[in-house]
Each structure stands twice: as structure tokens, then as C-alpha cells.
Amino acid sequence: MIEPSTEFDTPWKDILEAYFEEFILFFFPDIYGEIDWTRGFEFLDKELQQVVRDAELGRRLVDKLVKIYRIGGEEAWVLIHIEVQSQEESDFARRMYVYNYRIFDRYNRSVASLAVLGDERKSWRPNQFGYRLWGTEILFNFPVVKLLDYQQEWSALESNRNPFATVVMAHLKAQETRDDRLRRKQWKLDLTRRLYEQGYERQDVINLFAFIDWMMTLPQELEQNFWQEFREYQEEQRMPYITSVERIGIQKGRVEGRVEGMREGLLKAIELGLKLKFGSEGLSLLPEISLLENLEQLNSIIAGIETVNTLAELQEIYR
């Protein structure tokens, strides 16, 4: 099974929102050519929640409803349903069908239901649902992409600049190295270096690194080794994106804080910031920082993480 500590759903959701057009181009190129991208697109997450809120649909990791326009001017609704899971689910095809007809019933629009399967069962490829009774017949087919298939196309992935080539490689290597964290550390470093070698813009490096970092978690010691080697590489390349990468962790904690409570969120942001900037040594400050109750003081620590150079300088902020 996929390790519980690795949040496969959240990074997939974020990267899909950041690169929806590239997502369609990479996984569904035939559909890409049918969409009028000049007219833009719109995510309808709230609308999707309203459509399916009454259905018993089981676990849904990443579901997206996107409003697009087809070439020729016709408006269309597209349901992007990404399943990132570790095992076969017997009701998956039925759930895809339920989504499809509920959206059609609500909006009276044609609906394209698409699925990307990130599980590890090679033979599990559900792509249709249907039944027949006394002359009544229902047959629902939908396109499916299996991430495991890309293992056979690794060299093509390495040379592909589409962000989802990186996404697929990170996803597959996160699964492959689950029981070998030393290899995972090396693959995490290799995939991160590749972002520079492919010539991505700064923001793309930051976005894709966030995905790699969330997918390929490491024990503290190996994480510290990774950051040391990564900093050395950045110095060689003279492209110090590390400051922006640190902000990813801080912002992630702040977002989580909206759900968990302000103080808990700030503490999580501090933990992530310390880990990203100082490695396991930085985490040694957490016990005393966790005793602080003043939210303004915690916010000052977050701001300080971005500017200080040593842990001693950071301690001066709150002591």
C-alpha cells in the first residue's frame, strides 16, 4: 500500500491546477486539439461538490470539474477525475458513471470523464460501466491513463519538457523507492537537478520541486544530506532558487493552518521552514518554540527564517 505519510493527493491537486493545459496535452493529446485554449478555462470545484454531495461515492482523492470551450464555439464541461491510489477499487467505474450523469443532469451539457490511475496493479484498468435488462442497455466508456505504462517510456520522459513528465517520474520513483530511502534520496536529487537541466523558468522549478518534495519524503538524516548536495549543485549552477523553495514550505504550513487552527498552522509552517533551511539541526528548536503562545511572535519567527543565516540569529528573535 502507499505509505500514509506521503500525501499523493495534495501535490497532484496543486500541480493539476497550475498546469491544466499541459495536463491535457500530456495525457490526452487528441482532446487537447479539440479545445479552444484562447478562451481560457475555469475550475468549478464548488459546483462539483454540490453535484456529488449526496452520492455515496467512496474515497475521492482528486476530482476536478473544468469549464472549457471547444473549437468552433461550443461550450463544454469536462470532468477530470484523477485517482492516485494503491489498490484496486471495485466501484471505480460506477463512480465515474455516477459523476458523469449527475453533471449532465444538472447542466444539460456533454461531459467528458477522464481518469488517471496511479495505483500499482498493472492489470487494473477500469474504463467502462454498464448493464442490460429486458432491452434496456447502458454502456459508459471513458479514457484511462495508467501511470505504470510510462515505466517503459522512461527515456522519453527524461527528454520531455512538459511538467507532467516530471510529475510522472516523481510519482513512479516515489512508489519504486518506498523501501529503499537511500535510492529515493538519489532519485530526488536527480529529478531536482533535471529541473535546472531542462531550462525551466524559476516559477516552474519552484512548482515542480514542491511536487517532488511532497512525493519523495525522506528520513531527517537523508533529507539533510539531500539539501546539502542540492545547495552545492545550486552554487555550481549559479541559480539559487532555494530561497523561493523555502517559501513553499512556509506557505504550505500557512494553508494547512486555515484548517487546523492558526497557532497549529504557524507551528507547522515553522517546522517546515526550519527543516528546509537548516535540516535536522533546525528541528532542535521546535520544543522551545512550541511553548510560545503569542501568534505575533510565531509570525516573526516565520519571517525570520527567510532572512537569518544561523539558528542563533533566529533564537534572538523570540528569546
C-alpha positions as CSV (number, residue, x, y, z in Angstrom):
1,M,0.0,0.0,0.0
2,I,1.0,3.6,-0.5
3,E,2.6,5.0,2.7
4,P,0.1,7.1,4.6
5,S,2.6,9.8,5.3
6,T,3.1,10.5,1.6
7,E,0.2,12.9,0.6
8,F,-0.2,11.8,-3.0
9,D,-3.5,13.6,-3.4
10,T,-2.5,17.1,-2.4
11,P,0.5,17.6,-4.7
12,W,-1.5,16.1,-7.6
13,K,-4.3,18.6,-7.0
14,D,-1.9,21.6,-6.8
15,I,0.1,20.6,-9.9
16,L,-3.1,20.0,-11.9
17,E,-4.4,23.4,-11.1
18,A,-1.1,25.0,-12.0
19,Y,-0.7,23.2,-15.3
20,F,-4.1,22.1,-16.5
21,E,-3.4,22.8,-20.2
22,E,-0.2,20.9,-20.0
23,F,-2.0,18.1,-18.2
24,I,-4.4,17.6,-21.1
25,L,-1.6,17.9,-23.7
26,F,0.5,15.3,-22.0
27,F,-2.1,12.6,-21.1
28,F,-4.9,13.3,-23.7
29,P,-3.3,14.9,-26.8
30,D,-6.3,14.1,-29.0
31,I,-8.6,16.1,-26.7
32,Y,-6.1,18.9,-26.4
33,G,-6.6,19.7,-30.1
34,E,-10.3,20.0,-29.7
35,I,-10.2,22.7,-27.0
36,D,-10.1,26.4,-27.8
37,W,-7.4,27.4,-25.3
38,T,-7.6,31.1,-26.4
39,R,-10.9,31.4,-24.5
40,G,-9.4,30.1,-21.2
41,F,-10.9,27.6,-18.8
42,E,-12.5,27.7,-15.3
43,F,-12.3,25.2,-12.4
44,L,-15.7,24.6,-10.9
45,D,-14.8,22.8,-7.6
46,K,-17.7,24.2,-5.6
47,E,-20.1,23.2,-8.4
48,L,-18.7,19.7,-8.4
49,Q,-19.1,19.4,-4.7
50,Q,-22.8,20.4,-5.0
51,V,-23.3,17.9,-7.8
52,V,-22.0,14.8,-5.9
53,R,-22.5,15.7,-2.2
54,D,-25.5,13.4,-1.9
55,A,-23.9,10.4,-3.5
56,E,-22.2,7.6,-1.7
57,L,-19.1,7.7,-3.9
58,G,-16.4,6.4,-1.5
59,R,-13.0,7.9,-1.3
60,R,-12.3,10.6,-3.9
61,L,-8.7,11.9,-3.9
62,V,-8.6,14.5,-6.7
63,D,-11.7,15.4,-8.7
64,K,-11.9,18.3,-11.0
65,L,-14.7,19.8,-13.0
66,V,-13.5,22.3,-15.6
67,K,-15.4,24.5,-17.9
68,I,-13.8,24.7,-21.3
69,Y,-14.8,25.8,-24.9
70,R,-14.5,23.5,-27.9
71,I,-13.0,24.8,-31.1
72,G,-16.0,26.2,-33.1
73,G,-17.5,27.9,-30.1
74,E,-19.4,25.2,-28.4
75,E,-19.3,25.4,-24.6
76,A,-18.4,22.1,-22.9
77,W,-18.0,20.7,-19.4
78,V,-15.1,18.4,-18.7
79,L,-14.8,16.2,-15.6
80,I,-11.2,15.5,-14.8
81,H,-11.1,12.7,-12.3
82,I,-7.6,11.7,-11.1
83,E,-7.3,8.6,-8.8
84,V,-4.0,8.3,-7.0
85,Q,-4.4,5.1,-5.1
86,S,-2.5,1.9,-4.2
87,Q,-5.1,-0.8,-4.8
88,E,-7.9,-1.9,-7.0
89,E,-11.3,-0.4,-6.2
90,S,-14.2,-2.4,-7.4
91,D,-16.7,0.5,-7.7
92,F,-14.4,2.9,-9.6
93,A,-16.1,2.7,-12.9
94,R,-19.5,3.0,-11.3
95,R,-18.4,6.2,-9.6
96,M,-17.2,7.6,-12.8
97,Y,-20.6,6.9,-14.4
98,V,-22.4,8.5,-11.4
99,Y,-20.3,11.6,-11.7
100,N,-21.0,11.8,-15.4
101,Y,-24.7,11.5,-15.4
102,R,-25.2,13.8,-12.3
103,I,-23.2,16.6,-14.1
104,F,-25.1,16.0,-17.3
105,D,-28.4,16.1,-15.5
106,R,-27.6,19.3,-13.7
107,Y,-26.1,21.3,-16.6
108,N,-27.6,19.6,-19.7
109,R,-24.1,19.7,-21.3
110,S,-22.0,16.9,-22.8
111,V,-19.5,15.6,-20.2
112,A,-16.1,14.0,-20.9
113,S,-14.9,11.9,-18.0
114,L,-11.2,11.3,-17.8
115,A,-9.2,9.2,-15.4
116,V,-5.5,8.9,-14.5
117,L,-4.7,5.8,-12.4
118,G,-1.6,6.0,-10.2
119,D,-2.0,2.6,-8.5
120,E,0.5,-0.3,-8.7
121,R,-1.7,-3.0,-10.1
122,K,-0.8,-3.4,-13.7
123,S,-3.9,-5.4,-14.7
124,W,-6.4,-3.0,-13.2
125,R,-7.7,-0.8,-16.0
126,P,-11.4,0.0,-15.5
127,N,-12.7,2.0,-18.4
128,Q,-16.4,1.2,-18.7
129,F,-19.6,0.7,-16.7
130,G,-22.9,-0.7,-17.9
131,Y,-25.8,-3.1,-17.5
132,R,-28.6,-4.6,-19.6
133,L,-32.1,-5.5,-18.6
134,W,-35.1,-6.5,-20.8
135,G,-34.0,-4.5,-23.8
136,T,-32.7,-1.5,-21.8
137,E,-28.9,-1.1,-22.1
138,I,-26.5,1.3,-20.5
139,L,-22.8,1.3,-21.7
140,F,-20.5,4.0,-20.4
141,N,-16.9,4.2,-21.7
142,F,-14.2,6.6,-20.5
143,P,-10.5,7.2,-21.4
144,V,-8.0,5.9,-18.8
145,V,-4.3,6.6,-18.4
146,K,-2.2,4.2,-16.4
147,L,1.0,5.8,-14.9
148,L,2.7,2.4,-14.7
149,D,2.8,2.3,-18.5
150,Y,5.3,5.1,-18.5
151,Q,7.9,2.9,-16.9
152,Q,8.5,1.6,-20.4
153,E,9.0,5.1,-21.8
154,W,11.5,6.4,-19.3
155,S,13.9,7.9,-21.8
156,A,11.1,9.7,-23.5
157,L,10.0,11.2,-20.1
158,E,13.5,12.4,-19.4
159,S,13.7,14.4,-22.6
160,N,10.1,15.8,-22.4
161,R,9.8,19.3,-21.0
162,N,6.1,19.0,-20.3
163,P,5.7,19.5,-16.5
164,F,3.8,16.2,-16.3
165,A,6.8,14.3,-17.5
166,T,8.4,15.3,-14.2
167,V,5.2,14.6,-12.3
168,V,5.0,11.0,-13.6
169,M,8.7,10.3,-12.9
170,A,8.4,11.6,-9.4
171,H,5.2,9.6,-8.8
172,L,6.7,6.3,-10.1
173,K,10.0,6.7,-8.3
174,A,8.2,7.5,-5.0
175,Q,6.4,4.2,-5.3
176,E,9.5,2.3,-6.5
177,T,11.8,3.5,-3.7
178,R,9.3,3.1,-0.8
179,D,11.5,0.5,0.9
180,D,14.9,2.0,-0.2
181,R,15.2,5.5,1.1
182,L,18.8,5.9,0.1
183,R,17.8,5.3,-3.5
184,R,14.9,7.7,-3.1
185,K,17.3,10.4,-1.9
186,Q,19.4,9.9,-5.0
187,W,16.4,10.0,-7.3
188,K,15.0,13.0,-5.6
189,L,18.3,14.8,-6.2
190,D,18.4,13.6,-9.8
191,L,14.9,14.7,-10.6
192,T,15.5,18.1,-8.9
193,R,18.7,18.6,-10.9
194,R,16.8,17.8,-14.1
195,L,14.6,20.8,-13.5
196,Y,17.6,23.0,-14.0
197,E,19.0,21.0,-16.9
198,Q,15.7,21.2,-18.7
199,G,15.9,25.0,-18.6
200,Y,12.6,25.6,-16.7
201,E,11.8,29.1,-15.6
202,R,12.2,29.9,-11.9
203,Q,8.5,29.6,-11.0
204,D,8.3,26.2,-12.9
205,V,11.3,25.0,-10.9
206,I,9.6,26.0,-7.7
207,N,6.2,24.4,-8.6
208,L,7.7,21.1,-9.8
209,F,10.1,20.9,-6.9
210,A,7.2,21.3,-4.5
211,F,5.6,18.2,-6.1
212,I,8.9,16.2,-6.0
213,D,9.5,17.2,-2.3
214,W,6.0,16.3,-1.2
215,M,6.0,12.9,-3.0
216,M,9.5,11.8,-2.1
217,T,9.7,12.2,1.7
218,L,12.9,11.2,3.4
219,P,14.1,10.5,7.0
220,Q,15.7,13.5,8.6
221,E,19.3,12.5,8.1
222,L,18.8,11.7,4.4
223,E,16.8,14.9,4.0
224,Q,19.7,16.9,5.4
225,N,22.1,15.1,3.1
226,F,19.8,15.9,0.2
227,W,19.7,19.6,1.0
228,Q,23.5,19.8,1.4
229,E,24.1,18.2,-2.0
230,F,21.3,20.3,-3.6
231,R,22.8,23.5,-2.3
232,E,26.2,22.6,-3.7
233,Y,24.6,21.9,-7.0
234,Q,22.8,25.3,-7.0
235,E,26.1,27.0,-6.3
236,E,27.7,25.3,-9.2
237,Q,24.8,26.3,-11.5
238,R,24.7,29.8,-10.0
239,M,20.9,29.6,-9.8
240,P,20.0,30.0,-6.1
241,Y,16.3,29.1,-6.2
242,I,16.5,27.8,-2.7
243,T,15.0,30.9,-1.1
244,S,11.9,30.5,-3.1
245,V,11.8,26.8,-2.3
246,E,11.9,27.6,1.4
247,R,8.8,29.8,1.0
248,I,6.9,26.7,-0.4
249,G,7.2,25.0,2.9
250,I,6.2,28.1,4.8
251,Q,3.1,28.8,2.6
252,K,2.1,25.1,2.8
253,G,2.0,25.3,6.5
254,R,0.0,28.5,6.5
255,V,-2.6,27.0,4.2
256,E,-2.9,23.9,6.4
257,G,-3.2,26.3,9.3
258,R,-6.5,27.6,8.0
259,V,-7.9,24.1,8.7
260,E,-6.0,23.1,11.8
261,G,-6.2,26.4,13.7
262,M,-3.9,29.4,13.4
263,R,-1.4,28.5,16.1
264,E,-1.0,24.9,14.9
265,G,-0.7,26.1,11.4
266,L,2.0,28.6,12.3
267,L,4.0,25.9,14.2
268,K,3.7,23.6,11.2
269,A,5.0,26.4,9.0
270,I,7.9,27.0,11.3
271,E,8.7,23.3,11.4
272,L,8.7,23.1,7.6
273,G,10.8,26.3,7.3
274,L,13.4,25.0,9.8
275,K,13.6,21.7,8.0
276,L,14.1,23.2,4.6
277,K,16.7,25.8,5.6
278,F,18.6,24.1,8.4
279,G,17.9,20.4,8.1
280,S,17.5,18.2,11.2
281,E,19.6,20.7,13.2
282,G,16.9,23.3,12.8
283,L,14.3,21.0,14.2
284,S,16.1,21.1,17.5
285,L,14.5,24.5,18.2
286,L,11.0,23.1,17.9
287,P,10.5,22.1,21.5
288,E,11.1,25.6,22.9
289,I,9.3,27.3,20.0
290,S,6.2,25.1,20.6
291,L,5.9,26.6,24.1
292,L,5.2,30.0,22.6
293,E,1.6,31.2,22.7
294,N,1.9,34.6,21.1
295,L,0.8,34.5,17.4
296,E,2.6,37.7,16.6
297,Q,5.8,36.1,17.9
298,L,5.3,33.0,15.9
299,N,4.8,35.1,12.7
300,S,8.0,36.9,13.5
301,I,9.8,33.6,13.6
302,I,8.4,32.7,10.2
303,A,9.6,35.9,8.7
304,G,12.9,35.5,10.4
305,I,13.5,32.0,8.9
306,E,13.7,33.7,5.5
307,T,16.3,36.2,6.5
308,V,18.6,34.8,9.2
309,N,21.7,32.8,8.4
310,T,22.1,30.9,11.7
311,L,19.9,29.3,14.3
312,A,21.4,31.6,16.9
313,E,20.2,34.6,15.0
314,L,16.7,33.0,14.8
315,Q,16.7,32.4,18.6
316,E,17.4,36.2,19.2
317,I,14.0,36.9,17.6
318,Y,11.9,35.1,20.2
319,R,14.2,34.9,23.3
